[in-house]
């Protein structure tokens, strides 16, 4: 018989009884044996399995992918989500928080206020458990539970940004571009890939091109922010671009507004206007100029960190060409060759694929001058990797895998091999090495986006400036 929860308080009160316990600790041995048989059948990779088990055996409600919240009368949606231990024994999110699938056909007729997303997810019961590799899901220990109202318990700026993210995703589907959706398109609320395997596609209403199935999700970095502020009660060691805002804006609009008065001006003119005596010999001079414009004292910007945005200061030559490619984190050769571009069962991606799919950049573009050592602020722009180019990026990644497996380190992809990306050293010097699958030592390397590819993106992007 299904148990009925009348109020949010009843749901939370029940959830709190499992804190510091595992599912095995609150169910009978007979039920545990039944579940272990299911684990034997499905394996450890079935997504959402722990959530289904928690609903059925702990809360005693029927799990199901319905349009209503899991606790229908109490209007609460249950989300079990994994934590992992980080440095200094801190907890961080292991992954993004995935909501319901995006119905391409119906979502185009919705508004934010009456959306199926809000109807189901307005109030969330977040149950965080500690993930330990190779441990049975029956033994994951629940560390925190938190009842979160999406419209009331987070800042008005965050609510506004989440709304605009939802509207951006829907607008892209309306334009017939569901096949071009990317998590990097938006800031806090993303559209993540979610399919039984990489061959599964869905029809979209405004275009005959099939699209990958996707679900709404909170980005991993945003979940980390909620963990730090809502669960642990800690302050973020960051500056906010909204600290002096008079009205609610999106991240992008707030950034544009701050930079607008300085577009086309030299660094000297910018600093004079800001009454700053910053000298050119200062370390990270250009980034400090940017900080002055943003009126922040730290390079850690709250809104950018929550949205997984990397601020990059780019300097064009006086001719307009860009010489600097953009690097990603150095990879581990032995780990890289074990990755797959997309894991059908776990719905996970190779590190490089994930970085391209989820990362967003804020480019602040300066240009050198022929007649002086001044630099001019040309433009700012938000940019993320376009999904139309993901196939070519996979080719570069696969060639890298092949070369490493065959020990051909001098044949790793070069800039001339692809218009998008290449591989080259990314260590302190030639002595900064790491072990290979062949038990030899090789210089640390990483993937780089080609300078010419980024230059073309800057030239083609219509943005501020």
C-alpha positions in Angstrom: 0.0 0.0 0.0 1.3 3.4 -1.0 2.0 5.8 1.9 0.5 9.3 1.7 2.5 12.3 2.7 0.2 15.3 3.2 2.8 18.1 3.8 6.4 19.0 2.9 7.2 18.8 6.6 6.1 15.2 6.8 8.4 14.3 3.8 11.4 16.1 5.4 10.8 14.5 8.8 10.8 11.1 7.3 14.0 11.9 5.2 15.9 13.0 8.3 15.5 9.5 9.9 17.9 8.0 7.3 20.7 10.5 8.0 24.1 8.8 8.7 22.5 5.6 7.7 22.4 3.6 4.4 19.4 2.1 2.7 20.5 -1.3 4.0 20.2 0.0 7.6 16.5 0.9 7.3 15.1 -2.1 5.3 14.6 -5.8 6.2 17.1 -8.5 5.2 14.5 -10.0 2.9 14.1 -6.7 1.0 17.9 -6.3 0.9 18.3 -9.7 -0.7 15.6 -8.9 -3.3 17.5 -5.6 -4.2 20.8 -7.4 -4.4 19.3 -9.8 -6.9 18.2 -6.7 -8.9 21.6 -5.2 -8.7 23.0 -8.5 -10.0 20.6 -8.2 -12.9 21.1 -4.5 -13.7 24.6 -4.0 -12.5 25.9 -0.9 -10.7 25.4 1.4 -13.7 21.6 1.8 -13.8 21.0 5.5 -13.4 18.4 6.6 -10.9 18.3 3.1 -9.3 19.0 4.3 -5.8 16.3 7.0 -6.1 13.8 4.4 -7.2 14.7 2.1 -4.3 14.6 4.9 -1.8 11.1 5.9 -2.9 9.8 2.3 -2.9 11.4 0.8 0.2 12.1 3.8 2.4 9.3 6.3 1.7 6.9 3.5 0.6 5.7 5.4 -2.5 5.5 4.1 -6.0 8.4 5.3 -8.1 7.5 6.4 -11.6 8.4 8.9 -14.3 5.3 11.0 -14.1 4.6 14.7 -14.7 3.6 15.2 -11.1 6.1 15.5 -8.2 7.0 12.2 -6.5 5.1 13.2 -3.4 2.0 14.4 -5.2 -0.1 15.8 -2.4 2.9 17.4 -0.6 4.2 18.7 -4.0 7.8 17.5 -3.4 10.1 16.0 -5.9 12.7 13.6 -4.6 16.3 13.8 -5.8 19.0 11.5 -4.5 22.4 12.8 -5.6 26.0 11.6 -4.9 28.7 13.4 -2.9 32.4 12.6 -2.9 35.2 13.6 -0.5 37.4 16.3 -1.7 40.5 18.0 -0.2 40.4 18.6 3.5 37.5 16.1 3.9 35.1 18.6 2.2 32.1 17.3 0.4 31.6 18.1 -3.3 29.0 17.0 -5.8 30.0 14.0 -7.9 27.9 15.0 -10.9 25.2 17.3 -12.2 21.7 17.0 -10.8 19.4 15.7 -13.5 15.7 16.5 -13.7 13.1 15.1 -16.1 13.5 14.6 -19.9 12.8 17.5 -22.2 9.8 16.8 -24.3 10.7 18.7 -27.5 7.1 18.5 -28.8 5.3 19.9 -25.7 7.9 22.3 -24.2 7.7 24.7 -27.1 4.1 25.5 -26.1 5.0 26.3 -22.5 5.8 29.4 -20.5 8.2 29.4 -17.6 5.6 30.2 -15.0 3.3 27.3 -16.1 6.1 25.0 -17.3 6.1 21.2 -16.7 9.6 21.7 -15.2 8.4 24.0 -12.4 5.2 22.0 -11.9 7.4 18.9 -11.1 10.5 20.5 -9.5 9.4 23.7 -7.7 10.1 22.0 -4.3 12.9 19.5 -4.2 13.9 17.1 -1.4 17.6 16.8 -2.0 19.1 13.7 -0.4 22.9 13.6 -0.6 24.7 10.4 -0.1 28.5 9.6 0.0 29.6 7.8 -3.1 32.4 5.3 -2.7 33.8 3.4 -5.7 32.8 -0.2 -5.9 30.5 0.0 -2.9 27.0 -1.4 -3.1 24.3 1.2 -3.5 22.6 -0.4 -0.5 25.6 0.8 1.6 25.9 4.4 0.5 25.5 6.6 3.6 23.1 9.5 3.4 24.9 12.6 4.7 22.5 15.5 4.2 18.8 16.1 3.4 17.6 19.5 2.3 14.2 20.8 1.3 14.7 23.4 -1.5 12.1 25.7 -3.0 13.5 26.8 -6.3 11.7 30.2 -6.3 12.2 31.2 -2.7 15.3 29.6 -1.2 17.9 30.9 -3.6 18.7 34.4 -4.6 16.5 36.4 -6.9 19.4 36.7 -9.3 19.8 32.9 -9.4 16.1 32.4 -10.0 16.1 34.9 -12.8 19.1 33.3 -14.4 17.6 29.8 -14.2 14.4 31.2 -15.8 16.5 32.7 -18.6 18.4 29.5 -19.1 15.1 27.6 -19.4 13.8 30.1 -21.9 17.0 30.0 -24.0 16.8 26.2 -24.3 13.1 26.4 -25.3 13.8 29.2 -27.8 16.6 27.0 -29.4 14.1 24.1 -29.8 11.6 26.5 -31.3 14.2 27.5 -33.9 14.6 23.9 -34.9 18.0 23.6 -33.2 17.4 20.9 -30.6 20.2 18.9 -32.3 22.6 21.8 -31.6 21.8 22.1 -27.8 24.8 22.0 -25.5 25.2 22.3 -21.7 27.6 25.1 -22.4 24.8 27.2 -23.9 23.4 28.2 -20.5 24.6 29.1 -17.1 23.0 27.2 -14.2 20.2 25.2 -15.8 21.5 23.0 -18.6 20.2 20.6 -21.2 22.3 17.5 -20.6 22.5 14.4 -22.9 20.5 11.5 -21.6 20.0 8.4 -23.6 20.2 4.6 -23.4 23.0 4.7 -25.9 24.7 7.2 -28.3 22.6 6.0 -31.2 19.3 7.0 -29.6 17.7 10.1 -31.1 14.4 11.9 -31.0 12.3 13.9 -33.5 12.1 17.6 -32.9 9.0 19.6 -33.9 10.7 22.4 -35.9 13.3 20.5 -37.9 13.5 17.1 -39.6 17.0 16.6 -38.2 16.9 14.2 -35.2 18.2 15.3 -31.9 19.8 13.6 -28.9 17.5 13.1 -26.0 18.2 15.6 -23.3 17.1 16.4 -19.8 17.1 19.6 -17.7 19.9 19.6 -15.2 21.6 21.8 -12.6 25.3 22.1 -13.5 27.7 20.3 -11.1 29.3 23.6 -10.1 26.0 25.1 -9.2 25.2 22.0 -7.0 28.6 22.6 -5.3 27.6 26.1 -4.5 24.3 24.9 -3.0 26.2 22.3 -0.9 28.6 24.9 0.4 26.0 27.6 1.2 22.8 25.7 2.0 24.1 22.5 3.6 27.4 23.5 5.1 26.5 27.1 5.8 29.8 28.4 4.6 30.6 31.6 2.8 32.1 31.5 -0.7 35.6 32.8 -1.1 34.5 34.8 -4.1 33.4 38.2 -5.3 30.0 38.8 -6.8 29.3 40.9 -9.9 25.8 41.6 -8.5 27.0 43.1 -5.2 26.1 46.7 -6.3 23.4 45.9 -8.8 20.2 48.0 -8.5 18.1 45.6 -10.6 18.0 41.9 -11.4 19.9 41.0 -14.5 21.3 37.9 -16.2 25.0 37.2 -15.8 25.6 38.1 -19.4 23.7 41.4 -19.2 25.5 42.4 -16.0 28.9 41.7 -17.5 28.0 43.6 -20.7 26.8 46.6 -18.7 30.1 46.8 -16.8 32.3 46.7 -19.9 30.2 48.9 -22.2 31.7 52.2 -21.1 35.2 51.0 -21.9 34.9 49.3 -25.3 37.2 51.0 -27.8 39.4 52.6 -25.1 43.0 51.9 -24.3 44.2 50.3 -21.1 45.6 53.7 -20.1 42.2 55.5 -20.7 40.4 52.7 -18.8 42.6 53.0 -15.7 42.4 56.8 -15.8 38.6 56.7 -15.9 38.6 54.3 -13.0 41.1 56.4 -11.0 43.5 53.5 -10.8 47.3 53.7 -10.6 47.8 50.1 -11.7 51.2 49.8 -13.4 51.9 47.8 -16.5 54.6 45.9 -14.7 52.1 44.4 -12.3 51.8 40.7 -12.4 48.8 39.5 -14.5 48.4 43.2 -15.6 45.6 42.6 -18.1 43.5 40.5 -15.8 43.9 43.1 -13.1 42.6 45.7 -15.5 39.6 43.5 -16.1 39.1 43.1 -12.3 39.1 46.9 -12.0 36.3 47.1 -14.7 34.3 44.5 -12.9 34.9 46.2 -9.5 36.1 43.1 -7.8 39.2 42.3 -5.8 39.4 38.6 -6.4 39.9 36.6 -9.6 37.3 34.2 -8.1 33.9 35.5 -9.4 30.9 33.8 -7.8 28.6 33.8 -10.8 31.3 32.5 -13.2 32.3 29.7 -10.9 28.7 28.6 -10.3 28.2 28.5 -14.1 31.5 26.8 -15.0 32.7 29.8 -16.9 36.3 30.5 -17.5 37.3 34.1 -18.0 40.1 34.4 -20.6 41.9 37.6 -21.5 42.8 37.4 -25.2 45.3 39.7 -26.9 45.1 40.1 -30.6 48.1 41.3 -32.6 47.9 44.7 -34.2 46.9 43.0 -37.4 44.0 41.3 -35.7 45.5 37.8 -35.7 45.5 35.6 -32.6 48.7 33.6 -31.8 47.6 32.0 -28.5 45.7 28.7 -28.5 43.5 27.8 -25.6 44.6 24.9 -23.4 42.6 22.4 -21.3 43.9 20.5 -18.2 46.8 18.1 -18.8 45.7 14.5 -19.2 47.0 11.3 -17.8 48.1 9.0 -20.6 47.1 5.8 -18.9 43.7 7.2 -17.8 43.0 8.8 -21.2 43.2 5.5 -23.1 40.6 3.9 -20.8 38.0 6.5 -21.6 35.2 6.3 -24.2 33.9 9.3 -26.0 30.4 8.6 -24.7 29.5 5.8 -22.2 26.1 4.4 -23.2 25.3 2.8 -19.8 26.6 5.5 -17.4 25.7 8.4 -19.7 29.2 9.8 -19.0 31.7 11.3 -21.4 35.4 11.3 -22.0 37.0 14.2 -20.1 37.7 16.2 -23.3 34.2 15.6 -24.6 32.7 16.7 -21.2 34.8 19.9 -21.2 33.7 20.8 -24.7 30.0 20.0 -23.9 29.8 21.9 -20.6 32.5 24.6 -20.5 31.6 28.2 -21.3 34.2 31.0 -21.8 34.1 34.7 -21.2 36.5 36.2 -23.6 37.8 39.7 -22.9 39.5 40.8 -26.1 42.3 43.4 -26.2 44.3 44.3 -29.3 47.9 45.6 -29.5 48.7 48.9 -31.2 51.4 49.5 -33.8 52.4 53.0 -32.6 52.5 52.4 -28.8 52.5 49.8 -26.1 48.8 50.6 -25.3 46.2 47.9 -25.8 42.6 48.6 -26.8 39.6 46.8 -25.3 37.9 45.5 -28.5 35.0 43.4 -27.2 33.7 40.9 -24.6 31.9 37.8 -25.6 30.5 34.6 -24.0 31.4 31.5 -26.1 31.0 27.8 -25.8 32.0 25.0 -28.2 29.4 24.6 -31.0 28.0 21.1 -31.3 28.3 21.2 -35.1 32.0 20.7 -34.6 31.9 17.9 -32.0 32.6 15.2 -34.7 35.9 16.8 -35.7 36.9 17.1 -32.0 36.1 13.4 -31.6 38.5 12.7 -34.5 41.3 14.5 -32.8 40.6 12.7 -29.5 40.5 9.3 -31.2 43.8 9.9 -33.1 45.3 10.9 -29.7 44.1 7.6 -28.2 45.5 5.6 -31.1 48.9 7.3 -30.9 49.2 6.7 -27.2 48.2 3.1 -27.4 50.8 2.5 -30.2 53.5 4.6 -28.4 53.7 7.1 -31.3 54.1 10.2 -29.2 55.8 12.2 -31.9 52.7 11.7 -34.1 50.1 13.1 -31.7 47.6 15.5 -33.5 49.3 18.7 -34.6 47.7 22.1 -35.3 48.0 21.4 -39.1 46.0 18.1 -38.7 42.7 19.7 -37.7 41.0 23.1 -37.9 39.8 22.7 -34.4 42.2 21.2 -31.9 45.6 19.7 -31.4 47.8 18.2 -28.7 51.0 19.6 -27.3 53.0 19.9 -24.1 51.4 21.5 -21.0 53.9 21.2 -18.2 56.4 23.4 -16.4 59.2 22.3 -18.6 60.6 19.2 -20.5 61.3 17.5 -17.1 57.6 17.7 -16.1 56.7 14.2 -17.2 54.1 11.5 -16.5 54.1 7.7 -17.0 52.6 6.2 -20.2 50.9 2.9 -20.8 54.3 1.6 -22.1 55.8 2.4 -18.7 57.9 5.2 -20.2 58.0 8.9 -19.2 56.5 11.5 -21.5 56.1 15.3 -21.1 52.7 16.3 -19.8 50.4 17.2 -22.6 46.8 18.4 -23.1 44.3 19.2 -25.8 44.4 22.8 -27.2 41.8 24.6 -29.3 43.6 26.1 -32.2 44.3 29.9 -32.1 42.9 30.3 -35.7 39.7 28.5 -34.7 39.2 30.8 -31.7 40.1 33.9 -33.8 37.3 32.9 -36.2 34.9 32.5 -33.4 35.8 36.0 -32.1 35.4 37.5 -35.6 32.0 35.8 -36.3 30.4 36.3 -32.9 28.2 39.4 -32.8 28.6 40.6 -29.2 29.6 43.7 -27.3 31.9 45.8 -29.3 
